[in-house]
Amino acid sequence: MPRLFTALELPEHIAADLATLRGGLPGARWIDVENYHITLRFIGDIGEAEAREIHALLARMQRKPLTVTLEGLAAFGGGKPRAIVAAVKPEAPLLELQAGHERLMRRLGLTAETRKFAPHVTLARLRQTSPLAVADYIAAQGFLPARSFEAQRFVLMSSRDSLGGGPYVIEAAYPLDA
């Protein structure tokens, strides 16, 4: 039974830029560069029949290519930080794509996503890292210039059992060419 999610991939040059931010934070488990992505909709553990149905619905989605902009570093978790992320600008085309994925999953009977969509690329997962250490890390990185790219497709990915952060496998790709 695969654990599925939909995502946007990062171009290699942007992933390489983000990889330069790795290190210098105690308690951080850095995500492998090849596993960087922007999750659109976590689906979860799904049976093979449901996975085929999800694939068929995603294949019929029609959307135009969209510009994605990474706009700085942030941490998730507040007083108990759990991740360092590159924030993604929540522009309308990206939000509409994500909302379309949410509607399709609801149509299939999946439970609604309870968390507000906050587009990001997870760079590191944190374990027992102090908020002060996280703030110092982000401050030390300085200003992260915006990086943009044109997303030409979205993907259906699976994750294997692990501690988080991959390995991820692209199960199917869907062009953004409406």
N, C-alpha and C positions, 0 to 999 in steps of 0.2 A: 504494500500500500504506500504510494508515494506521498510525500509532504510537498504540496504545490503552492506556488505563488506566481503572480504576474509581476513583470519588472521592465524597466528600461536599462539597457546596458550603457556603460560609459566607453567613450572612445579611448584607445590605448594611451594617447598623449595626455588626456586629462587624468586617467588613472595613474599614470607615471608621475604627474605633478603632485597628486594627492599622496602618493607613496613617499614623497620626500618629507612628509609630516610625521612619519612613523618614528617612534622612540622618544625617550625622555620623560615618560610618565609612569611612575611605579604603579603596579597593579593593572596595567593595560595589557590586554591580549589583542594584538594588532591583526586585523583582517587581512588575509592574503589579497594582493592586488587583483588577481584574476577573479576574485569573488566580489569586487565592488559592483554595486548596482543600486538602482532606485526602486524600491518595492512599490508597486501600485496597489495590489490587493493580496494579502495573505489568505490562502484558501484552506490549508491544513491537510491533515491525513485523509486521503480520498481513495475510494475503491477504483479499480480499473474502469468499470462502466461509467462512473461519474466523471473520471478523468477524460474519457472519450467524449462525453457530452460537453464538458467544459471546453475542450479543444474545438469541437464543432461550433459552439457559440462564439468563441473568440475569433475563429476564422472568418466569421461573417461580419465582425465589427468593421466599420468603415470610418476612418479618421485620417486627417491630413498630417503630414510631418509637422513636428513642433520644435520650437527652440526651447532648450532647457538651460537654465543658468544656475550655476553653483555660486553662492554668495557669502561664504564665510564659514567659520568654525563655530560649533556650539556643543553643548553637552545636554544629554537627556538625563532626567532623574532628579533634578533640583538638589536638595540636601543630601541625597544618596545617589550620586552620579552613577549611571550604569552604562553610558556610551559617549564616545566622542564622535561627532558627525560633521560632515560638510553639509550645510544647509542648502536646500534647493529653493529658488524663488517660486512661490506658489502662483504661477501665472494661469490665466483662464484655460488655455488649451490643455495644460497638464492636469488641472483640476477636473476638466470635463472628461478627459480620458480615464482618469481614476474613477470618477463617478459612474462612467459607463461600465467599468469592470465591476463596480459594486452592484449596479442594477442587474447585471447578468448573473452574478453569484446569488443574489436574492431570488431571482427568477428560478434558479435551480433548487431553492429551498435552503441555502446556506444561511446561517445566522448572520445578522447584520454586524458589520465591523463597529465596535463600540468606541474606538479611539478616533479622534479627529485626525484626518490625513495631514501629516506634517512631512512633506517630501524631503528626503535626505539620503546621504550615502553614509552608511556606518563605516567608520575608520577603525574603531577599537571598541571592544567591550571591556567594561571596568569591573573590578572586583575589589571591594574594600579600599577604594581610592578616595582620599579626602576631597571635599569640595574645594579646599584651598589649593591642593595640588593640581586639580583640574583647572581652576582659574589661573594659576601660575602658568600652566602649560599653554592655555589658549592665549594668554597675554604674551608669552615668549615667542609664539609663532608670528606675532605681529599681524598686520593687516593682510588678509588673504584676498588677492584680487579676484574679481568675478571671472568665471570661466564659463563660456557658453558653447553649446554644440547643437546640431540639428539631429533630433531623434527620427530615424527613418523606419524604425520598427519597434515593437514590444515583444517580449518573450514570455513563454510559460516555462518556469523553472521548477526543478525539484531540488530538495535538500536531503542529504543523508544524515542519519543520526550522528551527532557530534556535539561538541560543547557550544556550538554556535559559530556562525561565520563561515559556513561551507563545510565540505565542498558542495558546490552547486552545479547542476547539469541543466543545460538548455534542452527542454523536451520538444519545443516547437517555437517557431518565430512567425510573426504576423506583420506584414508590411503596413506602414502608415502611408497610404497613397490614394486616399479617396479624393 
